[in-house]
């Protein structure tokens, strides 16, 4: 074990954040480029785009739970989580390469229906990300003690990951999504492979003592269900915005733009919007949320952050009449986004048996992927038929408000 790991130095926190950053960067590319590519290059309508996006949550339902269970029990290539990080990172890089070449793949395979190939590529990409996402998050809990070090691990994860997420959207806005994809292929490979040589995993993850384990098993599921429901409402709102914001932008912000310029400009507005969201999202966790959470509690901080995001969504729905207004309110929404992708991990991991962390992390992911599936399969057709696309942000605002109310029911772990 390296000294930086023994002493839990900042450099070690940065290193254990890189594998998750790789998967987050791949996901950022998917968010930034997938809907744009499908609508502008392959001419799919918004409902078909929703079908393609449904492939990812389906992969996540099986991928994260199964990989979590397996990674809790196996040991090869010198680690428990390491093999899945390496395999998933490599596959994700390959699928990023395939993303802008769906038509080439379709022609090569002789498949006339682009939607079929698009679903296959999206499914494989998201399955690859999910193969790695669970281990990249579980390994942070594996190598950090409970309490503030654990919180620091996950807030650093979001700060590092969020920084590169912003970089992804800046590249997309400054150049184009094709440059972003090519850059991402290299980054995902490096950040998945290199950090594994600096992290030493414990071959045995010891669970709590017998009495404590029995107490946990009697109480943990009730608290976990509260967390899952609260987190699930958050992700309905977040995913609705991610997938369908292009429809809002084209209806509300592109009315005076020539048709031939709409595709390029809408892509830029999406990229800048997500860059703003993720700039706030990466600055706040380690530098603002963690210190405040140490004083007033993680659950309370998260509740307030989610409520701020809900407010931002409502303002966008009724007051964002130009791109600048959208960007300003995306900064407000970034407060909630910063918390959603950091604090719930720290809250959840301290309510479960450490020796089963991969399993519980996989179950926790269902509170992300099931809402994503609902957004793609149920809300897509509804939003397509809605005359006013501000319904996108009304839905997001309502579900984030429900999330904030639900988090009020979650108990804060009392410090010993």
C-alpha positions in Angstrom: 0.0 0.0 0.0 1.4 3.4 -1.0 2.0 6.1 1.6 -0.6 8.4 0.0 -3.3 5.7 0.7 -2.2 5.1 4.3 -2.3 8.8 5.1 -5.4 9.5 2.9 -3.7 12.5 1.3 -5.5 14.8 -1.1 -3.6 13.2 -4.0 -5.0 9.8 -3.0 -8.5 11.3 -2.9 -7.9 12.7 -6.4 -6.6 9.3 -7.7 -9.5 7.3 -6.4 -11.8 9.8 -8.1 -10.4 9.2 -11.6 -12.1 5.9 -12.5 -15.5 7.4 -11.7 -14.5 10.5 -13.6 -13.8 8.3 -16.7 -17.3 6.9 -16.5 -18.8 10.3 -15.8 -17.0 11.8 -18.8 -18.4 9.0 -21.0 -21.8 9.7 -19.6 -21.3 13.5 -20.3 -20.6 12.7 -23.9 -23.7 10.6 -24.1 -25.8 13.4 -22.6 -24.3 16.1 -24.7 -24.1 14.3 -28.0 -26.6 11.4 -28.2 -29.8 13.3 -28.6 -28.1 15.9 -30.8 -26.7 13.2 -33.1 -29.9 11.2 -33.3 -32.0 14.2 -34.2 -29.6 16.1 -36.5 -27.6 13.4 -38.2 -29.9 10.4 -38.2 -33.2 12.4 -38.3 -35.0 10.5 -35.5 -38.0 12.2 -33.8 -38.0 13.0 -30.1 -40.1 9.9 -29.3 -37.5 7.6 -31.1 -34.8 9.4 -29.2 -36.5 8.5 -25.9 -36.6 4.8 -27.0 -32.8 4.9 -27.6 -32.3 6.5 -24.2 -34.4 3.7 -22.6 -31.6 1.3 -23.5 -29.3 2.7 -20.9 -31.5 2.3 -17.9 -32.3 -1.2 -19.0 -28.6 -1.9 -19.0 -28.2 -0.3 -15.6 -30.9 -2.4 -14.0 -29.0 -5.6 -14.7 -25.4 -4.3 -15.0 -24.9 -2.5 -11.7 -26.7 -5.0 -9.4 -25.1 -8.0 -11.0 -21.6 -6.5 -11.1 -22.1 -5.2 -7.6 -22.9 -8.7 -6.3 -20.0 -10.3 -8.2 -17.4 -7.7 -7.3 -18.2 -8.2 -3.6 -17.2 -11.9 -3.8 -14.5 -12.2 -6.5 -10.8 -11.5 -6.5 -8.7 -11.5 -9.7 -6.2 -9.2 -11.4 -5.1 -8.1 -7.9 -8.5 -6.6 -6.9 -12.2 -6.8 -6.3 -13.3 -3.7 -8.2 -10.2 -3.3 -10.4 -11.1 -5.9 -13.1 -14.5 -4.4 -13.7 -13.1 -0.9 -13.9 -10.6 -2.0 -16.5 -13.1 -4.0 -18.6 -15.8 -1.4 -18.4 -13.5 1.5 -19.3 -12.2 -0.3 -22.4 -15.7 -1.2 -23.6 -16.9 2.3 -23.0 -14.1 3.8 -25.0 -14.9 1.5 -27.9 -18.6 2.4 -27.8 -17.8 6.1 -27.9 -15.9 5.4 -31.1 -19.0 3.7 -32.4 -21.4 6.5 -31.4 -20.9 8.9 -34.4 -20.5 5.9 -36.8 -24.0 4.3 -36.3 -24.7 4.7 -40.0 -21.4 3.2 -41.0 -22.1 0.2 -38.7 -25.6 -0.1 -40.0 -24.4 -0.2 -43.6 -21.6 -2.7 -42.8 -24.0 -5.1 -41.1 -26.7 -4.6 -43.7 -29.3 -3.4 -41.2 -31.6 -0.8 -42.8 -33.2 0.4 -39.6 -30.9 3.0 -37.9 -33.0 2.9 -34.8 -32.1 -0.7 -34.2 -28.3 0.0 -34.5 -28.7 3.2 -32.4 -30.4 1.2 -29.6 -27.7 -1.5 -29.8 -24.8 1.1 -29.5 -26.5 3.0 -26.7 -27.2 -0.2 -24.8 -23.7 -1.4 -25.1 -22.3 2.0 -24.2 -24.5 2.3 -21.1 -23.8 -1.3 -20.1 -20.1 -0.6 -20.3 -20.5 2.5 -18.2 -22.6 0.6 -15.7 -20.1 -2.3 -15.5 -17.6 0.3 -14.2 -19.8 2.8 -12.4 -20.6 0.5 -9.5 -17.0 -0.6 -8.8 -15.7 3.0 -9.2 -18.0 4.2 -6.5 -17.8 1.1 -4.3 -14.0 1.3 -4.2 -14.2 4.7 -2.6 -16.2 3.3 0.3 -13.8 0.3 0.4 -10.7 2.4 1.0 -12.1 5.2 3.2 -13.2 5.1 6.8 -16.8 6.1 7.7 -17.5 9.7 8.7 -15.9 12.8 7.2 -13.2 10.8 5.3 -16.0 8.9 3.4 -17.9 12.2 2.7 -14.6 13.7 1.5 -14.1 10.7 -0.8 -17.4 11.2 -2.5 -17.3 15.0 -2.6 -13.8 14.9 -4.1 -15.2 12.3 -6.6 -17.8 14.8 -7.7 -15.4 17.7 -7.8 -12.9 15.9 -10.0 -15.5 14.2 -12.1 -17.5 17.4 -12.4 -14.5 19.4 -13.5 -14.0 17.0 -16.4 -17.7 17.0 -17.1 -17.5 20.8 -17.6 -14.5 20.3 -19.8 -16.6 17.9 -21.9 -19.3 20.6 -22.5 -16.8 23.3 -23.1 -15.1 21.2 -25.8 -18.6 20.5 -27.3 -19.4 24.2 -27.3 -16.0 25.5 -28.5 -15.4 22.9 -31.2 -18.0 20.3 -31.8 -19.3 17.0 -30.5 -17.1 15.0 -32.8 -13.9 16.5 -31.2 -15.5 15.8 -27.8 -16.0 12.2 -28.6 -12.5 11.6 -29.9 -11.0 13.4 -26.8 -13.2 11.2 -24.6 -12.0 8.0 -26.1 -8.5 8.7 -24.9 -9.5 10.1 -21.5 -11.8 7.2 -20.6 -9.1 4.7 -21.4 -6.4 6.5 -19.4 -8.5 7.3 -16.3 -9.8 3.8 -16.2 -6.5 2.0 -16.4 -3.8 4.2 -14.8 -5.3 4.8 -11.3 -5.7 1.1 -10.7 -2.0 0.8 -10.2 -2.0 3.3 -7.3 -4.9 1.8 -5.3 -4.5 -1.2 -3.0 -7.7 -3.1 -2.2 -8.3 -5.2 0.8 -8.9 -8.8 0.0 -11.3 -9.2 2.8 -14.0 -6.6 3.6 -15.0 -7.2 7.2 -18.6 -6.6 8.1 -19.8 -5.1 11.4 -19.9 -7.2 14.5 -22.7 -9.7 15.1 -24.9 -7.5 17.3 -24.4 -4.5 15.1 -25.1 -6.5 11.9 -28.4 -7.8 13.4 -29.4 -4.3 14.3 -28.5 -3.0 10.8 -30.4 -5.7 9.0 -33.5 -4.8 11.1 -33.4 -1.1 10.4 -31.4 -0.5 7.2 -34.0 -1.4 4.6 -36.6 1.0 6.0 -34.0 3.9 5.8 -32.8 2.7 2.5 -36.2 2.8 1.0 -36.6 6.4 2.1 -33.3 7.2 0.4 -34.2 5.3 -2.8 -37.6 7.0 -3.2 -36.1 10.5 -2.5 -33.2 9.9 -4.9 -35.6 8.5 -7.5 -37.7 11.7 -7.6 -34.5 13.7 -8.1 -33.5 11.6 -11.1 -36.9 11.9 -12.8 -36.4 15.6 -12.8 -32.8 15.5 -13.8 -33.2 12.9 -16.6 -36.3 14.7 -18.0 -34.1 17.8 -18.5 -31.1 15.9 -19.9 -33.1 14.0 -22.5 -35.7 16.6 -23.6 -34.1 20.0 -23.1 -33.4 20.1 -26.9 -37.2 20.3 -27.5 -37.5 23.2 -25.1 -34.6 25.0 -26.7 -35.8 24.6 -30.3 -39.3 25.8 -29.4 -38.5 28.6 -27.0 -35.1 29.9 -28.0 -34.7 29.2 -31.8 -37.9 30.9 -33.1 -35.9 33.6 -35.0 -33.1 31.3 -36.1 -33.0 30.1 -39.8 -33.7 26.4 -40.0 -30.3 25.6 -41.5 -28.6 27.0 -38.4 -30.9 25.5 -35.7 -29.1 22.2 -35.4 -25.7 23.7 -34.7 -26.9 26.5 -32.4 -29.1 24.2 -30.4 -26.1 21.9 -29.9 -24.1 24.9 -28.6 -26.9 26.1 -26.2 -27.1 22.6 -24.8 -23.3 22.4 -24.4 -23.1 25.8 -22.6 -26.1 25.0 -20.4 -24.6 21.8 -19.2 -21.2 23.4 -18.8 -22.7 26.0 -16.5 -24.6 23.3 -14.6 -21.5 21.2 -14.1 -19.3 24.1 -13.3 -21.4 24.8 -10.2 -21.7 21.0 -9.8 -17.9 20.4 -9.5 -17.0 23.5 -7.4 -19.5 23.1 -4.6 -19.1 19.5 -3.3 -15.6 19.5 -1.9 -15.3 23.3 -1.2 -18.8 24.2 0.0 -21.1 21.2 0.6 -18.7 19.1 2.6 -17.8 21.9 5.1 -21.4 22.8 5.6 -22.5 19.2 5.9 -19.9 18.7 8.6 -21.7 21.4 10.6 -25.4 20.9 10.0 -25.6 17.3 8.5 -25.5 15.8 5.0 -29.2 15.1 4.8 -30.2 18.7 5.6 -27.6 20.1 3.1 -28.9 17.8 0.4 -32.5 18.7 1.0 -31.8 22.4 0.7 -29.7 21.9 -2.5 -32.5 19.8 -4.1 -35.1 22.4 -3.2 -32.9 25.1 -4.9 -32.8 23.0 -8.0 -36.6 22.7 -8.0 -36.9 26.4 -7.8 -34.4 26.8 -10.7 -36.5 24.5 -12.9 -39.7 26.4 -12.3 -38.0 29.7 -13.2 -36.7 28.2 -16.4 -40.2 26.9 -17.3 -41.9 30.3 -16.9 -39.1 32.8 -17.3 -36.3 31.6 -19.5 -37.1 33.4 -22.8 -33.5 33.6 -24.1 -30.2 31.6 -23.8 -28.7 33.9 -21.1 -31.7 33.4 -18.8 -31.4 29.7 -19.3 -27.7 29.8 -18.4 -28.2 31.8 -15.2 -30.9 29.4 -13.9 -28.7 26.4 -14.9 -26.2 27.8 -12.4 -28.9 27.7 -9.7 -29.9 24.2 -10.7 -26.2 23.3 -10.4 -26.5 23.6 -6.6 -28.8 20.6 -6.6 -26.8 18.7 -9.2 -23.6 19.1 -7.1 -25.4 17.4 -4.2 -27.3 14.8 -6.1 -24.1 13.2 -7.5 -22.1 13.3 -4.2 -23.9 13.4 -0.9 -26.4 10.6 -1.4 -23.5 8.2 -1.8 -22.0 9.1 1.5 -25.4 9.0 3.2 -26.2 5.6 1.8 -22.9 3.8 2.3 -22.9 4.5 6.0 -26.3 2.7 6.4 -25.2 -0.7 4.9 -22.8 -3.6 5.6 -19.4 -2.7 4.1 -18.8 -6.3 3.0 -21.9 -6.1 0.7 -21.1 -2.6 -0.6 -21.2 -3.6 -4.2 -24.6 -5.1 -3.9 -26.1 -2.1 -2.1 -24.5 0.3 -4.5 -26.1 -1.7 -7.3 -29.5 -1.5 -5.6 -29.0 2.2 -5.0 -28.4 2.6 -8.7 -32.0 1.4 -9.3 -33.1 4.7 -7.9 -31.4 6.2 -10.8 -32.1 3.9 -13.7 -35.8 3.1 -13.0 -36.6 6.8 -13.1 -34.5 7.1 -16.3 -36.6 4.3 -17.8 -39.8 6.0 -16.7 -38.7 9.3 -18.3 -37.8 7.5 -21.6 -40.8 5.2 -22.0 -43.6 7.1 -20.3 -42.8 10.8 -20.5 -41.3 10.8 -24.0 -44.6 10.4 -25.9 -46.3 12.8 -23.5 -43.7 15.5 -24.1 -43.8 14.9 -27.8 -47.6 15.6 -27.9 -47.4 18.6 -25.6 -47.9 21.9 -27.4 -45.9 23.9 -25.0 -42.5 22.4 -24.2 -42.1 24.3 -20.9 -43.9 21.1 -19.6 -40.4 19.6 -19.5 -39.2 21.9 -16.8 -42.5 21.9 -14.9 -42.2 18.1 -14.6 -38.6 18.5 -13.5 -39.5 21.2 -10.9 -42.4 19.1 -9.4 -40.3 15.9 -9.1 -37.4 17.8 -7.5 -39.8 19.4 -5.0 -41.2 15.9 -4.2 -37.6 14.7 -3.7 -36.9 17.5 -1.2 -40.0 16.6 0.8 -38.9 12.9 0.8 -35.4 13.7 2.0 -36.9 15.3 5.1 -38.0 11.8 6.2 -34.4 10.4 6.1 -32.6 10.2 9.4 -29.2 11.8 9.8 -26.6 9.4 11.2 -25.6 10.6 14.7 -21.9 11.2 15.2 -20.3 9.1 17.8 
